[in-house]
């Protein structure tokens, strides 16, 4: 499965037809070289290109670069939600909403909400694909992993290679939920993208 996804990876996200560069507002800013590293948002694009989700939820949106990369890749997309609590950047929810809404089809029901998932115990609906990139503490990651349990077909956990807390929480979740997991694998993107396919996928 990893090979199939990597075969869909573009060399550069900014060379993909339909990608609007204006969404990546920090592209040319110092300290944000990861945006142009060619092994990060390209992976998110490839994942969504492979699974073609109709619905996506992202927990931890910031300015929405990974969410937008996935949105561009799915030709079936009709519903997208993002959750962020503005802790990282005070204007992130407002900017993500404005920047992405300006360049996507009006047919997609899209909204980023100012919401801390640590304060909820149930999602609003079932999603084809969920990307978790919010709280990076062990306890926070465990909460988000349990929050999405039973609520999606495909899960992406970001920063698996960068934070021991994320890796340990993800490994514990997998070990405790083997009965509902069909497949799991790591894609060595810039920060490590761990993919879980649930039995309902």
Backbone as ProteinMPNN parsed JSONL, in Angstrom:
{"seq_chain_A": "XXXXXXXXXXXXXXXXXXXXXXXXXXXXXXXXXXXXXXXXXXXXXXXXXXXXXXXXXXXXXXXXXXXXXXXXXXXXXXXXXXXXXXXXXXXXXXXXXXXXXXXXXXXXXXXXXXXXXXXXXXXXXXXXXXXXXXXXXXXXXXXXXXXXXXXXXXXXXXXXXXXXXXXXXXXXXXXXXXXXXXXXXXXXXXXXXXXXXXXXX", "coords_chain_A": {"N_chain_A": [[0.815, -1.202, 0.0], [1.946, 1.23, 0.771], [3.737, 1.669, -1.336], [1.974, 2.014, -3.484], [0.784, 4.429, -2.796], [3.01, 6.158, -2.74], [3.671, 6.112, -5.409], [1.894, 7.878, -6.433], [2.73, 10.284, -5.594], [3.472, 13.616, -6.211], [6.293, 15.348, -7.639], [6.592, 17.917, -6.709], [4.553, 19.928, -4.802], [3.735, 22.393, -5.697], [3.791, 22.227, -8.396], [1.586, 20.879, -9.128], [-1.352, 20.667, -10.98], [-3.956, 22.926, -10.457], [-3.353, 23.551, -7.841], [-3.324, 26.226, -5.712], [-1.065, 28.639, -5.077], [-1.353, 30.701, -3.267], [-2.506, 29.852, -0.92], [-0.528, 28.839, 0.682], [0.783, 30.658, 2.715], [3.168, 31.13, 4.014], [5.195, 30.345, 2.421], [7.529, 31.555, 1.321], [8.794, 32.481, 3.54], [11.258, 32.924, 6.083], [12.473, 30.141, 7.915], [10.499, 28.376, 7.275], [11.069, 26.298, 5.552], [10.217, 23.709, 5.273], [7.901, 23.702, 3.827], [8.61, 23.748, 1.183], [10.047, 21.423, 0.876], [9.542, 19.137, -0.574], [8.753, 16.666, 0.33], [6.591, 16.469, 1.998], [3.934, 17.975, 1.966], [3.408, 16.952, -0.463], [3.162, 14.256, 0.11], [0.796, 14.177, 1.601], [-0.976, 14.962, -0.391], [-0.715, 12.729, -2.111], [-1.71, 10.654, -0.5], [-4.455, 11.323, -0.214], [-5.098, 11.32, -2.887], [-4.889, 8.639, -3.465], [-6.846, 7.385, -1.745], [-9.18, 8.838, -2.229], [-11.205, 10.374, -0.657], [-14.577, 11.228, 0.306], [-15.207, 12.758, 2.409], [-13.443, 14.703, 4.82], [-11.716, 15.181, 7.863], [-9.679, 17.315, 9.734], [-7.663, 17.483, 12.543], [-6.119, 19.94, 14.182], [-5.232, 22.295, 12.466], [-3.914, 24.727, 11.86], [-2.665, 26.897, 9.462], [-3.679, 25.454, 7.391], [-2.316, 23.985, 5.367], [-1.703, 21.195, 4.93], [-4.29, 20.168, 4.969], [-5.459, 21.47, 2.773], [-3.843, 20.435, 0.725], [-4.673, 17.782, 0.687], [-7.335, 18.143, 0.016], [-7.255, 19.126, -2.604], [-6.49, 16.869, -3.963], [-8.534, 14.951, -3.937], [-11.117, 13.876, -5.959], [-13.674, 13.377, -5.338], [-14.573, 14.747, -3.211], [-16.749, 16.283, -0.854], [-17.334, 17.229, 1.659], [-15.803, 18.886, 4.317], [-14.144, 19.355, 7.352], [-12.33, 21.236, 9.764], [-10.519, 21.36, 12.794], [-9.268, 23.583, 15.155], [-7.613, 25.356, 17.769], [-6.423, 27.82, 17.817], [-4.14, 28.092, 19.363], [-1.521, 27.895, 18.478], [-1.12, 29.765, 16.428], [-2.544, 32.901, 16.615], [-4.35, 33.79, 14.708], [-5.048, 31.656, 13.137], [-7.36, 30.035, 12.548], [-9.161, 31.844, 11.361], [-7.595, 32.688, 9.155], [-7.102, 30.269, 7.775], [-9.71, 29.495, 7.05], [-10.419, 31.669, 5.365], [-8.382, 31.682, 3.355], [-8.476, 29.112, 2.17], [-11.184, 28.814, 1.486], [-11.389, 30.705, -0.51], [-10.352, 29.55, -2.783], [-11.409, 27.067, -3.404], [-13.918, 24.764, -4.69], [-17.334, 25.761, -4.663], [-19.041, 23.747, -4.202], [-18.108, 22.163, -2.219], [-18.658, 21.529, 1.121], [-17.244, 23.308, 3.423], [-15.391, 24.113, 6.338], [-13.437, 25.549, 8.909], [-13.237, 25.162, 12.309], [-13.109, 26.836, 15.459], [-12.092, 25.017, 17.839], [-11.273, 22.929, 20.529], [-10.252, 19.752, 20.585], [-9.667, 18.301, 22.829], [-11.593, 18.84, 24.614], [-13.909, 17.589, 23.898], [-15.906, 14.607, 23.494], [-16.971, 13.203, 21.436], [-17.324, 12.947, 17.914], [-18.826, 14.914, 15.246], [-19.809, 13.45, 13.139], [-19.385, 10.649, 10.835], [-16.336, 10.13, 9.077], [-14.587, 9.782, 5.967], [-11.804, 10.082, 5.866], [-9.485, 10.974, 8.336], [-7.217, 13.274, 9.695], [-4.865, 13.541, 12.165], [-3.26, 16.028, 13.839], [-2.918, 17.516, 16.11], [-2.795, 18.164, 19.497], [0.282, 17.251, 20.856], [1.179, 15.933, 23.079], [1.516, 12.909, 25.002], [-0.847, 12.13, 26.397], [-2.709, 13.856, 25.238], [-2.631, 13.02, 22.569], [-3.502, 10.372, 22.814], [-6.115, 10.866, 23.631], [-7.217, 12.112, 21.302], [-6.913, 10.034, 19.448], [-8.602, 8.069, 20.517], [-10.925, 9.492, 20.316], [-11.503, 9.536, 17.571], [-12.024, 6.938, 17.068], [-13.892, 4.475, 15.514], [-15.051, 6.328, 13.897], [-14.07, 6.843, 11.372], [-12.718, 5.79, 8.156], [-10.075, 5.839, 7.244], [-7.084, 6.781, 8.829], [-4.693, 9.301, 9.449], [-1.761, 9.908, 11.171], [0.227, 12.492, 12.084], [3.705, 13.473, 12.452], [4.889, 11.211, 13.542], [7.52, 10.308, 13.506], [8.851, 12.38, 14.717], [8.19, 12.945, 17.353], [8.429, 11.303, 20.37], [6.299, 11.002, 22.088], [4.069, 11.066, 20.414], [4.578, 8.841, 18.792], [4.578, 6.762, 20.735], [1.985, 6.925, 21.769], [0.482, 6.373, 19.48], [1.393, 3.782, 18.817], [0.518, 2.394, 21.105], [-2.242, 2.716, 20.843], [-2.708, 1.279, 18.472], [-1.918, -1.311, 19.247], [-3.844, -1.831, 21.161], [-6.138, -1.924, 19.713], [-6.273, -3.838, 17.703], [-8.247, -5.497, 16.709], [-9.993, -3.952, 15.215], [-8.54, -2.897, 13.205], [-7.443, -2.976, 9.919], [-5.175, -2.603, 8.367], [-1.89, -1.178, 8.626], [0.71, 1.218, 8.374], [3.828, 2.956, 7.945], [4.702, 5.954, 6.394], [7.574, 7.444, 5.348], [7.628, 10.405, 5.427], [8.524, 13.889, 5.674], [8.146, 14.253, 8.434], [7.113, 11.899, 9.244], [4.433, 9.973, 8.501], [1.883, 8.193, 9.744], [-0.222, 5.648, 8.807], [-3.423, 4.338, 9.256], [-5.647, 1.88, 8.374], [-8.94, 1.131, 8.858], [-11.186, -1.609, 9.632], [-13.595, -1.043, 8.447], [-12.992, 0.21, 6.136]], "CA_chain_A": [[0.0, 0.0, 0.0], [2.836, 2.393, 0.797], [4.263, 1.862, -2.69], [0.894, 2.556, -4.318], [0.627, 5.843, -2.445], [4.201, 6.899, -3.167], [3.621, 6.221, -6.869], [1.024, 9.014, -6.752], [3.336, 11.487, -5.032], [4.081, 14.544, -7.182], [7.636, 15.797, -7.26], [6.507, 19.201, -6.019], [3.149, 20.281, -4.659], [3.452, 23.622, -6.431], [3.685, 21.906, -9.812], [0.334, 20.157, -9.336], [-2.403, 21.478, -11.593], [-5.059, 23.239, -9.559], [-2.881, 24.008, -6.541], [-3.199, 27.675, -5.652], [0.07, 28.96, -4.207], [-1.707, 31.723, -2.286], [-2.9, 29.218, 0.339], [0.702, 28.602, 1.459], [1.158, 32.049, 2.952], [4.52, 31.228, 4.566], [6.081, 29.636, 1.491], [8.807, 32.25, 1.122], [9.215, 33.057, 4.82], [12.372, 32.277, 6.759], [12.09, 29.165, 8.916], [9.404, 27.535, 6.8], [11.583, 25.543, 4.41], [9.498, 22.438, 5.157], [6.838, 23.849, 2.833], [9.178, 23.481, -0.141], [11.004, 20.309, 0.999], [9.138, 18.131, -1.575], [8.45, 15.374, 0.948], [5.642, 16.693, 3.088], [2.581, 18.179, 1.425], [3.293, 16.005, -1.582], [2.697, 12.986, 0.682], [-0.625, 14.342, 1.909], [-1.663, 14.928, -1.681], [-0.714, 11.352, -2.608], [-2.607, 9.853, 0.342], [-5.831, 11.622, -0.604], [-5.249, 10.89, -4.286], [-5.083, 7.189, -3.428], [-8.08, 6.964, -1.075], [-10.3, 9.587, -2.788], [-12.266, 10.534, 0.334], [-15.678, 12.166, 0.107], [-15.23, 13.635, 3.586], [-12.161, 14.802, 5.527], [-11.598, 15.984, 9.078], [-8.31, 17.511, 10.211], [-7.529, 17.983, 13.899], [-4.858, 20.681, 14.204], [-5.204, 22.815, 11.09], [-3.084, 25.913, 11.703], [-3.076, 27.639, 8.278], [-4.401, 24.578, 6.477], [-1.536, 23.521, 4.214], [-1.904, 19.766, 4.689], [-5.702, 19.971, 4.648], [-5.665, 21.907, 1.388], [-3.165, 19.482, -0.166], [-5.548, 16.617, 0.556], [-8.565, 18.549, -0.665], [-6.985, 19.246, -4.036], [-6.249, 15.551, -4.547], [-9.723, 14.109, -4.012], [-12.1, 14.295, -6.951], [-15.0, 13.011, -4.821], [-14.747, 15.466, -1.961], [-17.908, 17.164, -0.723], [-17.511, 17.707, 3.035], [-14.515, 19.04, 5.002], [-14.107, 20.118, 8.586], [-11.053, 21.35, 10.44], [-10.605, 21.833, 14.173], [-8.048, 24.181, 15.695], [-7.987, 26.263, 18.86], [-5.651, 29.074, 17.702], [-3.056, 28.167, 20.343], [-0.233, 27.991, 17.797], [-1.157, 31.088, 15.804], [-3.789, 33.518, 17.063], [-5.271, 34.046, 13.601], [-4.987, 30.517, 12.21], [-8.688, 29.605, 12.109], [-9.667, 32.853, 10.431], [-6.798, 32.684, 7.918], [-7.338, 29.014, 7.057], [-11.035, 29.601, 6.441], [-10.417, 32.649, 4.279], [-7.467, 31.324, 2.27], [-8.924, 27.91, 1.467], [-12.509, 29.083, 0.901], [-11.247, 31.555, -1.695], [-9.806, 28.847, -3.956], [-12.017, 25.748, -3.607], [-15.247, 24.731, -5.286], [-18.451, 26.062, -3.772], [-19.773, 22.501, -3.977], [-17.559, 21.514, -1.031], [-19.073, 22.08, 2.404], [-15.948, 23.466, 4.083], [-15.31, 25.041, 7.459], [-12.507, 25.314, 10.012], [-13.887, 25.619, 13.529], [-12.277, 27.095, 16.627], [-12.536, 23.977, 18.757], [-10.224, 22.112, 21.132], [-10.786, 18.389, 20.666], [-9.469, 17.759, 24.174], [-12.784, 19.155, 25.4], [-15.087, 16.876, 23.393], [-15.767, 13.151, 23.565], [-17.641, 12.594, 20.29], [-17.291, 13.733, 16.683], [-20.141, 15.281, 14.721], [-20.24, 12.508, 12.106], [-18.388, 9.715, 10.333], [-15.518, 10.685, 7.998], [-13.78, 8.837, 5.201], [-10.4, 10.259, 6.218], [-9.181, 11.922, 9.403], [-5.801, 13.553, 9.917], [-4.619, 14.059, 13.506], [-2.015, 16.794, 13.972], [-3.198, 18.499, 17.144], [-2.029, 18.023, 20.722], [1.369, 16.29, 20.666], [1.503, 15.22, 24.309], [1.032, 11.516, 24.978], [-2.23, 12.099, 26.844], [-3.517, 14.53, 24.233], [-2.723, 12.183, 21.37], [-4.372, 9.247, 23.157], [-7.494, 11.366, 23.611], [-7.654, 12.302, 19.918], [-7.01, 8.724, 18.816], [-9.832, 7.439, 20.996], [-12.029, 10.307, 19.818], [-11.852, 9.19, 16.179], [-12.282, 5.497, 16.999], [-15.216, 4.179, 15.005], [-15.6, 7.483, 13.178], [-13.448, 7.056, 10.066], [-12.163, 4.638, 7.446], [-8.627, 6.002, 7.14], [-6.517, 7.743, 9.767], [-3.299, 9.72, 9.302], [-1.18, 10.546, 12.353], [1.432, 13.218, 11.678], [4.811, 13.635, 13.408], [5.205, 9.927, 14.176], [8.977, 10.197, 13.635], [9.423, 13.561, 15.361], [7.856, 13.037, 18.774], [8.245, 10.007, 21.026], [4.956, 10.984, 22.666], [3.145, 10.71, 19.338], [4.871, 7.447, 18.414], [4.151, 5.858, 21.793], [0.522, 6.948, 21.832], [-0.02, 5.682, 18.29], [1.685, 2.347, 18.97], [-0.373, 1.846, 22.127], [-3.584, 2.663, 20.254], [-2.726, 0.168, 17.518], [-1.858, -2.57, 19.997], [-5.089, -2.019, 21.908], [-7.297, -1.951, 18.807], [-5.955, -4.692, 16.558], [-9.458, -6.138, 16.192], [-10.726, -3.077, 14.287], [-7.574, -2.365, 12.24], [-7.191, -3.858, 8.776], [-3.813, -2.415, 7.859], [-1.188, -0.033, 9.195], [2.053, 1.358, 7.825], [4.455, 4.27, 8.086], [5.317, 6.594, 5.234], [8.647, 8.305, 5.857], [7.572, 11.784, 4.968], [9.432, 14.745, 6.433], [7.975, 14.065, 9.874], [6.576, 10.571, 9.499], [2.977, 9.902, 8.417], [1.45, 6.844, 10.087], [-1.527, 5.408, 8.216], [-4.21, 3.227, 9.778], [-6.877, 1.552, 7.662], [-9.817, 0.383, 9.726], [-11.907, -2.7, 8.972], [-14.734, -0.53, 7.685], [-12.496, 0.929, 4.949]], "C_chain_A": [[0.86, 1.269, 0.0], [3.359, 2.699, -0.599], [3.217, 2.475, -3.6], [0.695, 4.043, -4.052], [1.807, 6.657, -2.958], [4.265, 7.044, -4.686], [2.761, 7.398, -7.321], [1.588, 10.343, -6.26], [3.91, 12.371, -6.137], [5.47, 14.939, -6.717], [7.573, 17.056, -6.421], [5.046, 19.632, -5.983], [2.784, 21.497, -5.503], [3.448, 23.432, -7.951], [2.387, 21.194, -10.143], [-0.717, 21.1, -9.902], [-3.535, 21.691, -10.596], [-4.63, 23.702, -8.183], [-2.647, 25.519, -6.586], [-2.137, 28.037, -4.615], [-0.295, 29.927, -3.084], [-2.127, 31.131, -0.942], [-1.693, 29.072, 1.264], [1.364, 29.936, 1.791], [2.566, 32.214, 3.506], [5.572, 30.612, 3.645], [7.463, 30.269, 1.389], [9.33, 32.901, 2.396], [10.368, 32.259, 5.424], [11.853, 31.317, 7.83], [10.976, 28.235, 8.5], [9.815, 26.732, 5.565], [10.874, 24.206, 4.223], [8.401, 22.503, 4.094], [7.345, 23.47, 1.445], [10.133, 22.287, -0.142], [10.722, 19.167, 0.025], [8.856, 16.751, -0.985], [7.497, 15.524, 2.129], [4.226, 16.852, 2.546], [2.345, 17.328, 0.189], [2.769, 14.65, -1.102], [1.214, 13.073, 1.014], [-1.468, 14.314, 0.637], [-1.801, 13.484, -2.168], [-1.657, 10.457, -1.805], [-4.064, 10.069, -0.073], [-6.108, 11.219, -2.046], [-5.539, 9.393, -4.339], [-6.454, 6.805, -2.878], [-9.334, 7.675, -1.593], [-11.459, 9.748, -1.802], [-13.353, 11.51, -0.11], [-15.746, 13.163, 1.258], [-13.89, 13.553, 4.306], [-12.355, 15.632, 6.797], [-10.125, 16.1, 9.421], [-8.36, 18.121, 11.606], [-6.15, 18.618, 14.031], [-4.566, 21.232, 12.828], [-4.122, 23.866, 10.875], [-3.541, 26.669, 10.457], [-3.631, 26.743, 7.162], [-3.632, 24.024, 5.294], [-1.767, 22.036, 3.913], [-3.356, 19.483, 4.316], [-5.98, 20.345, 3.201], [-5.021, 20.943, 0.399], [-3.999, 18.233, -0.373], [-6.812, 16.96, -0.22], [-8.38, 18.619, -2.176], [-6.932, 17.878, -4.71], [-7.502, 14.715, -4.734], [-10.752, 14.675, -4.978], [-13.529, 14.037, -6.474], [-15.404, 13.848, -3.616], [-15.994, 16.353, -1.96], [-18.085, 17.744, 0.672], [-16.169, 17.735, 3.749], [-14.7, 19.869, 6.267], [-12.674, 20.137, 9.127], [-11.286, 21.872, 11.839], [-9.252, 22.389, 14.595], [-8.468, 25.168, 16.775], [-7.134, 27.53, 18.904], [-4.527, 29.188, 18.722], [-1.703, 28.398, 19.686], [-0.079, 29.352, 17.12], [-2.521, 31.695, 16.101], [-4.813, 33.694, 15.949], [-5.463, 32.841, 12.691], [-6.355, 30.092, 11.694], [-9.249, 30.566, 11.077], [-8.918, 32.802, 9.1], [-7.04, 31.417, 7.105], [-8.69, 29.043, 6.364], [-11.015, 30.504, 5.215], [-9.582, 32.171, 3.09], [-7.948, 30.12, 1.475], [-10.273, 28.143, 0.794], [-12.405, 29.852, -0.406], [-10.873, 30.775, -2.951], [-10.427, 27.467, -4.196], [-13.403, 25.869, -4.218], [-16.316, 25.031, -4.243], [-19.267, 24.813, -3.458], [-19.281, 21.77, -2.72], [-18.024, 22.256, 0.214], [-17.836, 22.124, 3.291], [-16.028, 24.465, 5.217], [-14.236, 24.596, 8.435], [-13.128, 25.939, 11.25], [-12.87, 25.819, 14.651], [-12.743, 26.159, 17.741], [-11.339, 23.18, 19.238], [-10.773, 20.714, 21.33], [-10.567, 17.746, 22.029], [-10.694, 17.975, 25.06], [-14.047, 18.478, 24.877], [-14.834, 15.379, 23.462], [-16.485, 12.431, 22.443], [-17.563, 13.521, 19.09], [-18.706, 13.949, 16.156], [-20.696, 14.257, 13.742], [-19.116, 11.547, 11.774], [-17.651, 10.365, 9.158], [-14.794, 9.566, 7.251], [-12.326, 8.88, 5.66], [-10.264, 11.305, 7.319], [-7.672, 12.047, 9.54], [-5.651, 14.178, 11.301], [-3.245, 14.723, 13.563], [-2.186, 17.861, 15.04], [-2.246, 18.366, 18.314], [-0.981, 16.924, 20.56], [1.851, 15.648, 21.969], [0.962, 13.793, 24.209], [-0.454, 11.465, 25.329], [-3.157, 12.738, 25.814], [-3.703, 13.69, 22.987], [-3.613, 10.973, 21.618], [-5.835, 9.681, 23.111], [-8.007, 11.488, 22.177], [-7.801, 10.976, 19.185], [-8.282, 8.008, 19.249], [-11.067, 8.189, 20.516], [-12.468, 9.875, 18.428], [-12.215, 7.714, 16.02], [-13.728, 5.231, 16.589], [-15.827, 5.276, 14.164], [-14.924, 7.77, 11.851], [-12.992, 5.737, 9.46], [-10.643, 4.651, 7.48], [-8.165, 7.074, 8.116], [-5.064, 8.025, 9.409], [-2.873, 10.364, 10.616], [0.137, 11.184, 11.933], [2.465, 13.216, 12.801], [5.165, 12.349, 14.148], [6.704, 9.791, 14.409], [9.594, 11.315, 14.465], [9.211, 13.639, 16.864], [7.657, 11.635, 19.349], [6.852, 9.886, 21.615], [3.915, 10.565, 21.634], [3.327, 9.246, 18.935], [4.335, 6.475, 19.468], [2.632, 5.787, 21.901], [-0.086, 6.176, 20.661], [0.203, 4.179, 18.392], [0.766, 1.7, 19.996], [-1.798, 1.717, 21.587], [-3.714, 1.479, 19.306], [-2.758, -1.168, 18.253], [-3.159, -2.877, 20.725], [-6.309, -2.184, 21.012], [-7.057, -2.8, 17.563], [-7.198, -5.293, 15.919], [-10.227, -5.269, 15.207], [-9.813, -2.502, 13.202], [-7.281, -3.393, 11.155], [-5.743, -3.793, 8.328], [-3.212, -1.178, 8.511], [0.209, 0.011, 8.609], [2.528, 2.799, 7.978], [5.007, 4.726, 6.745], [6.342, 7.588, 5.77], [8.654, 9.644, 5.132], [8.537, 12.595, 5.827], [9.36, 14.461, 7.928], [7.39, 12.704, 10.245], [5.054, 10.584, 9.519], [2.555, 8.455, 8.632], [0.008, 6.669, 9.617], [-2.173, 4.187, 8.868], [-5.457, 3.075, 8.932], [-7.731, 0.689, 8.591], [-10.619, -0.651, 8.931], [-13.077, -2.224, 8.129], [-14.301, 0.198, 6.414], [-12.784, 0.125, 3.685]], "O_chain_A": [[0.547, 2.248, -0.677], [3.418, 3.861, -1.001], [3.529, 3.357, -4.401], [0.466, 4.821, -4.978], [1.623, 7.724, -3.543], [4.853, 8.0, -5.192], [2.883, 7.863, -8.454], [0.995, 11.399, -6.483], [4.748, 11.919, -6.916], [5.778, 14.867, -5.527], [8.393, 17.252, -5.524], [4.384, 19.692, -7.019], [1.65, 21.616, -5.969], [3.14, 24.36, -8.699], [2.109, 20.929, -11.312], [-0.944, 22.188, -9.374], [-4.01, 20.744, -9.969], [-5.458, 24.201, -7.421], [-1.868, 26.016, -7.4], [-2.3, 27.77, -3.424], [0.383, 29.966, -2.057], [-2.106, 31.83, 0.071], [-1.823, 29.171, 2.484], [2.387, 30.292, 1.206], [3.112, 33.317, 3.477], [6.71, 30.389, 4.058], [8.466, 29.556, 1.374], [10.204, 33.767, 2.345], [10.425, 31.039, 5.276], [10.915, 31.637, 8.56], [10.547, 27.391, 9.287], [9.015, 26.517, 4.654], [10.921, 23.628, 3.137], [8.017, 21.478, 3.529], [6.594, 22.934, 0.629], [10.942, 22.148, -1.059], [11.583, 18.312, -0.18], [8.732, 15.774, -1.725], [7.589, 14.802, 3.121], [3.412, 15.937, 2.666], [1.203, 17.023, -0.156], [2.025, 13.977, -1.816], [0.46, 12.14, 0.736], [-2.542, 13.713, 0.605], [-2.881, 13.068, -2.588], [-2.328, 9.596, -2.373], [-4.812, 9.109, -0.258], [-7.224, 10.824, -2.383], [-6.337, 8.936, -5.157], [-7.152, 5.986, -3.477], [-10.441, 7.167, -1.414], [-12.573, 9.307, -2.082], [-13.083, 12.487, -0.809], [-16.271, 14.266, 1.11], [-13.279, 12.488, 4.395], [-13.06, 16.641, 6.8], [-9.399, 15.106, 9.404], [-9.012, 19.142, 11.827], [-5.135, 17.923, 13.996], [-3.736, 20.686, 12.101], [-3.484, 23.892, 9.823], [-4.708, 27.056, 10.388], [-4.01, 27.241, 6.102], [-4.244, 23.627, 4.303], [-2.001, 21.668, 2.762], [-3.625, 18.653, 3.448], [-6.663, 19.612, 2.487], [-5.594, 20.662, -0.654], [-4.036, 17.681, -1.473], [-7.297, 16.158, -1.018], [-9.26, 18.211, -2.934], [-7.285, 17.741, -5.881], [-7.533, 13.848, -5.608], [-11.201, 15.812, -4.83], [-14.486, 14.435, -7.137], [-16.489, 13.654, -3.067], [-16.264, 17.072, -2.922], [-18.894, 18.652, 0.864], [-15.467, 16.724, 3.787], [-15.323, 20.931, 6.255], [-11.916, 19.181, 8.963], [-12.146, 22.726, 12.055], [-8.22, 21.743, 14.414], [-9.552, 25.749, 16.706], [-7.122, 28.235, 19.913], [-4.005, 30.283, 18.93], [-0.829, 29.033, 20.277], [0.961, 30.001, 17.229], [-3.547, 31.059, 15.86], [-6.015, 33.741, 16.214], [-5.987, 32.983, 11.586], [-6.494, 29.812, 10.503], [-9.754, 30.144, 10.036], [-9.536, 32.866, 8.037], [-7.17, 31.479, 5.883], [-8.796, 28.65, 5.202], [-11.531, 30.143, 4.157], [-10.029, 32.248, 1.946], [-7.843, 30.102, 0.248], [-10.482, 27.716, -0.342], [-13.228, 29.678, -1.304], [-11.051, 31.271, -4.064], [-10.003, 26.764, -5.113], [-13.985, 26.953, -4.254], [-16.215, 24.609, -3.091], [-20.093, 24.824, -2.546], [-19.953, 20.869, -2.217], [-17.812, 23.461, 0.346], [-17.426, 21.104, 3.844], [-16.645, 25.523, 5.091], [-14.13, 23.412, 8.755], [-13.503, 27.111, 11.238], [-11.901, 25.07, 14.773], [-13.669, 26.475, 18.487], [-10.483, 22.796, 18.44], [-11.664, 20.508, 22.153], [-11.212, 16.749, 22.351], [-10.817, 17.367, 26.123], [-15.143, 18.763, 25.361], [-13.686, 14.935, 23.486], [-16.61, 11.206, 22.465], [-17.716, 14.736, 19.223], [-19.65, 13.269, 16.557], [-21.907, 14.191, 13.531], [-18.031, 11.615, 12.352], [-18.258, 11.062, 8.345], [-14.439, 8.541, 7.832], [-11.69, 7.838, 5.823], [-10.852, 12.384, 7.243], [-6.945, 11.054, 9.507], [-6.24, 15.222, 11.58], [-2.215, 14.079, 13.366], [-1.674, 18.973, 14.907], [-1.03, 18.446, 18.145], [-1.308, 15.801, 20.175], [2.828, 14.9, 21.963], [0.058, 13.515, 23.421], [-1.234, 10.82, 24.627], [-4.248, 12.234, 25.548], [-4.791, 13.645, 22.413], [-4.39, 10.583, 20.747], [-6.691, 8.951, 22.612], [-9.103, 11.022, 21.868], [-8.721, 10.813, 18.383], [-8.965, 7.405, 18.421], [-12.129, 7.594, 20.33], [-13.662, 9.848, 18.133], [-12.663, 7.294, 14.953], [-14.665, 5.701, 17.234], [-16.985, 5.179, 13.757], [-15.164, 8.818, 11.252], [-12.892, 4.715, 10.14], [-10.003, 3.626, 7.711], [-8.773, 8.139, 8.219], [-4.3, 7.11, 9.103], [-3.548, 11.264, 11.117], [1.052, 10.497, 11.48], [2.13, 12.984, 13.962], [5.685, 12.398, 15.263], [7.118, 9.213, 15.414], [10.748, 11.207, 14.878], [9.959, 14.316, 17.569], [6.817, 10.874, 18.869], [6.28, 8.797, 21.643], [2.996, 9.804, 21.938], [2.355, 8.511, 18.761], [3.707, 5.474, 19.124], [2.066, 4.713, 22.1], [-1.044, 5.423, 20.831], [-0.695, 3.393, 18.089], [0.285, 0.586, 19.787], [-2.477, 0.723, 21.846], [-4.713, 0.761, 19.334], [-3.544, -2.052, 17.91], [-3.531, -4.039, 20.886], [-7.388, -2.541, 21.485], [-7.586, -2.503, 16.492], [-7.208, -5.57, 14.719], [-11.034, -5.787, 14.436], [-10.26, -1.709, 12.373], [-6.917, -4.533, 11.442], [-5.153, -4.807, 7.954], [-3.927, -0.253, 8.898], [0.824, -1.029, 8.372], [1.731, 3.726, 8.122], [5.693, 3.974, 6.052], [6.005, 8.472, 6.557], [9.55, 9.959, 4.349], [9.285, 12.028, 6.624], [10.384, 14.43, 8.61], [7.198, 12.402, 11.423], [4.446, 11.136, 10.436], [2.835, 7.592, 7.801], [-0.872, 7.446, 9.984], [-1.543, 3.139, 9.012], [-6.235, 4.017, 8.783], [-7.287, -0.362, 9.053], [-10.713, -0.569, 7.706], [-13.504, -2.915, 7.205], [-15.139, 0.741, 5.694], [-12.444, 0.561, 2.585]]}, "name": "protein", "num_of_chains": 1, "seq": "XXXXXXXXXXXXXXXXXXXXXXXXXXXXXXXXXXXXXXXXXXXXXXXXXXXXXXXXXXXXXXXXXXXXXXXXXXXXXXXXXXXXXXXXXXXXXXXXXXXXXXXXXXXXXXXXXXXXXXXXXXXXXXXXXXXXXXXXXXXXXXXXXXXXXXXXXXXXXXXXXXXXXXXXXXXXXXXXXXXXXXXXXXXXXXXXXXXXXXXXX"}
